[in-house]
Amino acid sequence: MPWSVIQQEILVTDLQVGMYVCQLDRPWLETPYLFEGIQIRSQDDIDELARHCARVFVDLEKSAPDSLRRLPGESAAPAEAAEALRQAESAQFRGMTVYRDHCSVEEELPTAKAAHAVAQGVLEQIRAALERNPGVRVATAREASEALRESVERNPDALLLLARLRDSGDALYDHSLKVSIHLLALGRHLGLDRAALSILGLGGLLMDIGKMQMPGAQPGRAERLSPDQRRAMHRHVEYGEAILDRSHGIPEGVREIVAQHHEREDGRGYPRGLVANQISAYARMAAIVDSYEEMLASRTLVRTPYEALKELRENARWGLNSALVDQFTHCVGLFPVGSLVELDNGEVAIVLSHRRTQRFMPRVMRILDPSHVPYPDPRELDLGARDPESEGARRQIRRDLPDGAYGIDPARYYL
């Protein structure tokens, strides 16, 4: 990833007390570790890591300087080693787009709200227009998706926050917007260029357009369907393709997302039963985001974001692309922006924003005290504070919470 920390891969057996492990040779979700990062404090920490992986990546900036003197194969001083790794990293990601946050979440939020509202209005216009004409006015939809793209480029957390908190009351509109926003965020995370982001944003908006023409259906609702209802719902892909066939100027990547977002790499998807590389990369990304949002919207089984990500990992064995699932997990973090979490002292907080390389230590707003009584004035806290005397540096997230826990409506704090 373009914003990864300065790190070196070593064997677990070469770890030293004081080193900071920032990445494993397997996904964090496949281990019992709740947090994506471990400070080695004793031999017991090393022995525990050895039970789960063989190699790890050490963050050279967060490790104690004395521990880096024993890095295997390193004759250079730690500072020189870090600079060499920084140069190697630049070469490795040459050709990718490097995105930097240009503003804070608070600064971007007004613009993000406007872009979100425009996109929702466009979806409403598309549904109304389909009652009169069989095609889609691509220019209008593209303008809306471009506004979303520009906001995500500046700071994705603002729109990710809105995607978690804003509910229009129309499940299809909400789902389409959530998918579009998360696809844009994933594309940014992967370093895709603006042209690719534009395809992902527009593809997300139009992915389920076929549901707008399904007779008698209640599109987008994550409910348990009967076999007949499920077969009927599967036809939304067919309807969507037909709509795009009658539209002008639809990019091929957008068509692939609409046609293939329910295909699976093991051939068990629909409507064509495509396998592996027969499915476009855009559609593989869309399949992951679509599955994640459906899990969180389910009325039959309430999941936290962490539980949804674990289920995505399990589904990767049955058709989702495992490498992209890993990247999506890194993109949204175990504690996504807008989610509820409980701190280790019992306080309940809302996740406000992430550091790109320390997503397990976000900036949060504490809204309930340790006795779960609301604070008169919510209090912000940066869990990634570097100052050891900072309160944020002493707090950690104990667990995430499902939406609505303790009767909390996070939207009223922001919207």
PyMOL commands that set and color helices and strands:
alter all, ss='L'
color gray80, all
select helices_A, chain A and resi 12-14+28-30+43-50+65-68+78-92+105-130+138-154+156-165+171-190+194-206+209-213+227-234+236-245+252-260+276-278+281-297+305-318+322-332+391-394+405-407+410-413
alter helices_A, ss='H'
color red, helices_A
select strands_A, chain A and resi 7-11+20-24+38-39+55-59+340-343+348-355+358-368+374-382+397-401
alter strands_A, ss='S'
color yellow, strands_A
deselect
rebuild
show_as cartoon
